[in-house]
Amino acid sequence: MDANNESDIQKLFTESLANDNVFTIATTVDTGFEWQAVDECKEKLNKDIKIVKERGKIFFNICRNQFAQVFTFCYYFHVQELRSIDNIFIVADVRKFKFTESGKDADLQLFKDSVHNSMKLEKGLNAWKCVTGFHGKIYPTIEDYNAAKKDRKPSNTPTTVATNKGRKRGQDPSETKKDELLRYRVTCERTGNHSFESGEVARAIGGELQDKYCWLVDLTTYYLEIVCKLTNDELVTHLRVTHESKHRRNITCFGPTTLRATVCYNLLQLAQPKPGDIIIDPMCGGGSIPIEATLVYSQSYVIGGDNHVKAITRTKSNVDASASDCKIDSISWSASHLPLKDSYVDIVVSDMPFGKRSGRMVDNRILYKQFLIELGRILKRSTGRSVLLTYDRRSLNMALQTAGDMFWVTKMLGVNIGGLNAAVYVMKRTDVLYEFYKPKISKHIQTKNK
């Protein structure tokens, strides 16, 4: 393969092949927060680490002694380190294909030949077994396979899927028995024009892997999911590590618009908290942001509030379940009339009503203005920071026209939240006195209300 034709991912993987203690890792990230994930990896792993960034993904190489810093929620490692990423994979193989013009069958045969002749997954498989705590047989013999297949009971039933409710992928590898054979499935994600469908690629590769490794195919109660991502002519083979996405941490009592924990962490990172900072979320919902804040920034004082009684109840339930040892004050209040002193708060981080799943955009126009004015009052002059997530950019921009003298927008990110194209506004409180600005605000609002 010509090195000049290699993709960045292929070059990264080639570097890992040169050292048995180096592994290529793939992670998924909430779209729009890729740079926050890159910054976290550089901060916690190595400032000089080489990272390949794609939309919603980052790839990097780590040494075996860095497993504990990456593979959280796994069998051996319980201390969370990387908090900005959702799912983790070990990249087991990267290769390019020259698809023929002979038709679909000829192209699919290229995948089969590659698995049989040149695809070597052993290094990745051994690492996967280590970090997931799989106790069974990862390299069974044909005799083991025949015996297991003979004694096996049908397991591809919808009961497992209904039990998981889409939250978990297959079965937890750490719960396997010593003599249990590896159960697996292959999925394919395809981008580009090809003569075949994604399912056909998955079946071709999956069948060849079964012949090669004597594993048991299981589409629902599998332990290992092999994800083949084909982009034009390049195939990247991933071994899924995360049995359950990391974004589901902290929350047990979900509301209609509960924010993912990974998004909460990235929002907080944008505010750059310091020890001793007072952090509040005036519209905390189920408490996702305050809980993540107190777990990560234990030397800060965190307050979460909402005007809905059910939201406060959910927050207290989630705090008891995930952060009972941490100090979080949950208060019932109105975001436009906060019971806090002037110039008192260091950081405000909040997921504002989108006007889609909660609230209405008509109401947002009033609420956003009142909220920003109140933020101008409670945030510390010159140093106070605010990070606001919203889908309703128009209402927030209108609010900034009203209260804009008190804020300086330092950064704005386009992000994807639940399929919606939202925006994150990172703002800093200016030195403008609220007392001087208040008459202007009151007059502006009175004029609008006429």
C-alpha positions in Angstrom: 0.0 0.0 0.0 1.3 3.4 -1.0 1.8 5.5 2.2 0.7 8.6 0.3 -2.7 7.0 -0.3 -3.3 6.0 3.3 -5.9 7.8 5.3 -5.2 9.5 8.6 -6.9 6.6 10.4 -4.9 4.0 8.4 -1.6 5.8 9.3 -2.6 5.9 13.0 -3.4 2.2 12.9 -0.1 1.4 11.1 1.8 3.0 14.0 0.0 0.7 16.5 1.0 -2.4 14.5 4.6 -1.6 15.0 4.3 -2.0 18.8 2.5 -4.8 20.7 1.7 -2.5 23.6 0.1 0.2 21.4 -3.6 0.1 20.5 -5.8 2.3 18.3 -8.9 3.5 20.0 -12.1 4.9 18.4 -14.7 6.8 20.4 -18.0 8.5 19.5 -18.7 12.0 20.6 -21.8 14.2 20.6 -21.6 16.0 17.2 -20.2 19.5 17.7 -18.2 18.7 20.8 -15.3 16.9 19.1 -12.8 19.6 20.0 -13.8 19.3 23.7 -13.1 15.5 23.5 -9.7 16.3 21.8 -8.8 18.7 24.6 -9.7 16.3 27.3 -7.6 13.5 25.7 -4.6 15.8 25.5 -5.1 16.9 29.1 -5.6 13.5 30.7 -3.6 11.2 28.4 -0.8 13.1 26.8 -0.5 16.6 25.5 1.4 15.4 22.5 -1.0 12.6 21.6 -1.9 12.3 17.9 -5.7 12.5 17.4 -7.7 12.0 14.2 -11.0 13.9 14.4 -14.0 13.1 12.3 -17.6 14.2 12.6 -18.9 12.7 15.8 -15.7 10.6 16.3 -12.1 10.8 17.4 -9.3 8.2 17.0 -6.1 8.0 19.0 -3.4 5.5 20.0 -2.7 4.5 23.7 -0.3 2.2 25.5 -1.5 -0.7 27.5 -0.7 1.1 30.8 -3.3 3.8 29.8 -6.2 1.4 29.7 -7.5 2.5 33.1 -7.7 6.1 31.8 -9.8 5.2 28.8 -11.8 2.0 29.4 -14.1 3.2 32.2 -17.2 1.3 33.2 -15.3 -1.9 32.3 -14.5 -4.9 34.5 -11.1 -3.9 35.8 -11.4 -0.1 35.9 -14.0 1.8 37.8 -12.5 5.3 38.1 -13.9 7.5 35.4 -11.4 9.5 33.5 -12.6 10.4 30.0 -16.1 11.9 30.4 -16.7 13.6 27.1 -17.0 10.5 25.0 -20.1 8.2 24.6 -18.9 4.8 23.2 -15.4 3.2 23.0 -14.1 0.7 20.4 -10.8 -1.0 19.8 -9.8 -0.7 16.2 -8.8 -4.2 15.2 -8.2 -3.7 11.5 -8.0 -1.0 8.8 -7.7 -1.7 5.1 -8.7 -0.5 1.7 -10.3 -2.5 -1.2 -10.3 -2.2 -4.9 -13.8 -3.0 -5.8 -14.3 -4.6 -9.2 -16.8 -3.9 -11.9 -17.8 -7.6 -12.0 -20.7 -7.2 -9.7 -21.9 -7.6 -6.1 -20.7 -11.2 -5.6 -17.2 -10.4 -6.7 -17.0 -7.4 -4.3 -18.4 -9.4 -1.4 -15.8 -12.1 -2.1 -13.1 -9.5 -1.5 -14.3 -9.1 2.1 -14.4 -12.9 2.6 -10.9 -13.3 1.2 -9.6 -10.5 3.4 -11.0 -12.0 6.6 -9.7 -15.5 5.8 -6.2 -14.5 4.5 -5.0 -11.3 6.0 -7.3 -9.9 8.7 -5.6 -10.5 12.0 -7.8 -9.6 15.0 -5.9 -11.4 17.7 -4.2 -8.3 19.2 -7.5 -6.4 19.4 -9.4 -9.4 20.7 -6.9 -10.0 23.5 -7.2 -6.3 24.6 -11.0 -6.5 24.4 -11.0 -9.6 26.6 -8.8 -7.8 29.1 -10.8 -4.6 29.4 -14.2 -6.2 29.4 -13.5 -9.0 31.8 -14.7 -11.8 29.4 -14.1 -15.1 31.2 -15.1 -17.5 28.4 -13.3 -19.0 25.5 -12.2 -16.5 22.9 -10.4 -19.0 20.7 -12.5 -22.2 20.9 -11.7 -25.4 19.0 -14.0 -26.9 16.4 -14.9 -29.6 19.0 -15.8 -26.8 21.5 -18.0 -25.2 18.9 -19.8 -28.4 17.9 -20.5 -29.3 21.5 -21.8 -25.8 22.3 -23.9 -25.7 19.2 -25.4 -29.1 20.1 -26.3 -28.1 23.6 -27.3 -24.5 22.8 -30.9 -23.3 23.3 -32.4 -20.7 21.0 -31.6 -17.2 22.3 -32.6 -14.9 19.4 -35.9 -14.0 21.0 -37.4 -10.5 21.4 -37.4 -10.9 25.2 -33.8 -9.7 25.6 -34.4 -6.6 23.4 -37.5 -5.7 25.4 -35.6 -6.1 28.7 -32.8 -3.9 27.5 -35.1 -1.2 26.1 -32.4 -0.2 23.7 -30.1 0.9 26.4 -27.5 -1.9 26.4 -25.8 -3.7 23.6 -26.0 -7.5 24.0 -24.9 -9.0 27.2 -22.2 -7.9 29.7 -19.0 -9.8 28.9 -17.9 -9.8 32.5 -20.8 -12.1 33.4 -19.6 -15.0 31.3 -18.7 -18.4 32.7 -15.2 -19.9 32.3 -16.1 -22.5 29.6 -18.6 -20.3 27.7 -17.9 -19.7 24.0 -17.8 -16.3 22.6 -21.2 -15.1 21.2 -20.9 -12.3 18.6 -22.6 -10.4 15.9 -21.3 -8.2 13.0 -22.9 -4.9 12.0 -22.0 -2.7 9.1 -22.2 1.1 8.6 -21.7 2.1 5.0 -21.0 5.4 3.3 -20.5 5.8 -0.5 -21.8 4.1 -3.6 -21.4 0.3 -3.7 -22.9 -2.6 -5.5 -23.9 -4.2 -2.2 -26.0 -3.4 0.9 -24.7 -3.0 4.5 -26.4 -6.2 5.6 -24.7 -8.2 2.9 -21.3 -7.0 4.1 -22.1 -7.9 7.7 -23.2 -11.4 6.6 -20.2 -12.0 4.4 -17.7 -10.9 7.1 -19.6 -12.5 9.9 -19.8 -15.9 8.2 -16.1 -15.9 7.5 -15.3 -15.0 11.1 -17.3 -17.9 12.3 -15.4 -20.3 10.1 -12.1 -18.8 11.2 -12.7 -18.5 15.0 -15.5 -21.0 15.7 -17.6 -18.4 17.5 -21.4 -18.6 18.0 -23.6 -16.1 16.0 -26.1 -14.4 18.2 -27.9 -11.3 17.2 -29.4 -10.4 20.6 -27.5 -12.0 23.5 -24.0 -11.5 22.0 -20.9 -10.5 24.1 -18.9 -9.0 21.3 -20.2 -6.7 18.6 -17.9 -6.2 15.6 -18.8 -3.0 13.9 -17.5 -2.7 10.3 -17.5 0.9 9.1 -17.0 1.1 5.3 -16.4 4.6 3.9 -16.0 4.4 0.1 -13.2 1.9 -0.3 -11.9 1.9 3.3 -13.0 -0.6 5.9 -12.4 0.0 9.6 -13.2 -3.0 11.9 -14.1 -2.0 15.5 -14.6 -4.2 18.6 -17.2 -2.5 20.8 -16.0 -2.1 24.4 -18.8 -0.2 26.0 -21.7 -2.5 26.9 -23.7 0.6 27.7 -23.1 4.2 26.4 -21.2 6.3 29.0 -23.8 9.1 28.5 -26.3 7.2 30.6 -24.3 7.6 33.8 -25.6 9.6 36.8 -29.3 9.5 35.9 -31.8 6.9 37.1 -35.0 9.0 37.0 -35.4 10.4 33.5 -37.5 13.3 32.4 -38.9 14.2 29.0 -35.8 16.3 28.1 -33.0 14.8 30.2 -29.6 15.9 29.0 -26.9 13.4 28.3 -24.1 13.3 30.9 -21.5 13.6 28.2 -23.1 16.8 26.9 -23.3 18.1 30.5 -19.6 17.6 30.9 -18.7 19.3 27.7 -20.9 22.3 28.6 -19.2 22.6 32.0 -15.8 22.3 30.3 -16.6 25.3 28.2 -17.2 27.4 31.3 -13.7 26.5 32.6 -14.6 26.1 36.3 -12.0 26.8 39.0 -11.8 25.6 42.6 -14.2 27.5 44.8 -16.5 28.6 41.9 -20.2 28.8 42.5 -21.9 26.9 39.7 -25.7 27.1 39.2 -28.2 25.6 36.7 -31.4 27.7 37.0 -33.4 25.2 34.8 -31.9 21.9 36.0 -34.8 19.6 35.1 -33.6 16.2 36.4 -30.3 17.6 37.7 -28.0 16.3 34.9 -25.8 19.3 34.9 -25.5 19.9 38.7 -24.7 16.2 39.3 -22.0 16.1 36.6 -20.6 19.4 38.0 -20.4 18.2 41.6 -18.8 14.8 40.6 -16.1 16.5 38.4 -15.6 19.8 40.3 -15.9 18.7 43.9 -14.3 21.9 45.2 -17.1 24.0 43.7 -20.4 24.9 45.3 -23.2 23.6 43.0 -26.9 24.7 43.0 -29.7 23.4 40.8 -33.1 24.8 40.6 -36.3 24.6 38.6 -39.9 26.0 38.7 -41.5 22.6 38.3 -42.2 20.5 41.3 -41.6 17.2 39.4 -38.2 18.4 38.2 -37.1 19.1 41.8 -38.3 15.6 42.8 -36.4 14.0 39.9 -33.3 16.0 40.8 -33.4 14.8 44.4 -33.9 11.2 43.3 -30.9 11.3 40.9 -28.7 13.0 43.5 -29.5 10.3 46.0 -28.7 7.6 43.4 -25.5 9.1 41.9 -24.1 11.9 44.1 -25.3 11.2 47.6 -21.9 12.0 49.1 -21.7 15.3 47.2 -23.2 18.6 48.2 -25.9 19.8 45.8 -28.6 22.3 46.8 -31.8 21.9 44.8 -34.2 24.8 45.1 -37.6 25.5 43.7 -37.4 28.9 42.0 -38.2 31.0 38.9 -35.3 31.4 36.5 -36.4 35.1 35.9 -36.4 35.9 39.7 -33.5 34.0 41.3 -33.2 34.3 45.1 -29.5 35.1 44.9 -27.4 38.2 45.7 -26.2 40.6 43.0 -22.8 39.6 41.5 -22.7 36.4 43.5 -22.4 33.5 40.9 -19.3 32.5 39.0 -20.8 30.2 36.4 -24.2 29.5 35.0 -24.6 26.4 32.8 -28.1 25.6 31.6 -30.1 23.6 29.0 -32.8 26.2 28.0 -36.3 25.2 26.8 -36.0 24.4 23.1 -39.6 25.1 22.3 -39.9 21.7 20.7 -40.1 18.9 23.3 -40.7 21.4 26.1 -42.1 24.9 26.1 -43.1 27.1 23.2 -41.0 29.4 21.1 -43.5 32.2 21.7 -43.0 31.9 25.4 -39.2 31.6 24.9 -39.0 35.2 23.6 -40.2 36.5 26.9 -38.5 34.0 29.1 -35.1 34.3 27.4 -35.0 38.1 27.9 -36.0 37.9 31.5 -33.5 35.1 32.1 -30.5 37.0 30.5 -31.4 40.1 32.5 -31.4 38.1 35.7 -28.1 36.5 34.7 -26.6 39.9 34.3 -27.6 40.7 37.9 -26.3 37.5 39.6 -23.1 36.9 37.6 -19.9 38.4 38.9 -18.9 41.4 36.8 -15.9 40.9 34.5 -15.3 37.3 35.6 -18.7 35.6 35.5 -19.3 33.0 32.7 -22.4 31.5 31.2 -22.8 28.5 28.9 -26.3 28.2 27.5 -27.6 25.4 25.2 -30.6 26.1 23.0 -32.4 25.2 19.8 -34.2 28.5 19.7 -31.3 30.8 18.5 -33.7 33.5 17.4 -35.1 34.0 20.8 -31.7 34.0 22.4 -30.3 36.5 19.8 -33.3 38.8 20.5 -32.6 38.5 24.2 -29.0 39.4 23.6 -30.1 42.6 21.8 -31.9 43.6 25.0 -29.3 42.6 27.6 -26.3 42.4 25.3 -24.3 45.2 26.9 -23.9 42.9 30.0 -22.5 40.0 28.0 -19.8 39.2 25.6 -20.3 36.1 23.4 -16.8 34.5 23.3 -17.8 31.4 21.4 -20.8 29.7 19.7 -20.9 26.1 18.8 -23.3 24.2 16.5 -24.2 20.9 18.1 -26.6 18.0 17.5 -28.9 17.2 20.4 -31.3 14.4 19.9 -31.4 15.0 16.1 -31.9 18.7 16.5 -29.4 21.3 15.3 -28.9 23.3 18.5 -26.3 25.9 19.6 -24.1 26.5 22.6 -23.5 30.1 23.5 -20.4 30.7 25.7 -20.6 34.2 27.2 -18.7 36.3 29.7 -20.1 38.9 31.9 -18.9 42.4 31.1 -18.0 45.2 33.5 -21.3 47.0 32.9 -23.1 47.7 36.2 -26.5 46.1 36.4 -27.8 49.2 38.3 -26.9 51.5 35.4 -28.4 49.1 32.9 -31.6 48.4 34.7 -33.6 51.5 33.6 -32.7 50.7 30.0 -33.9 47.2 30.4 -37.2 48.2 32.0 -37.9 50.8 29.4 -37.2 48.4 26.5 -39.5 45.7 28.0 -42.3 48.2 28.6 -42.0 49.4 25.0 -42.2 45.8 23.7 -45.3 45.0 25.9 -47.3 48.0 24.6 
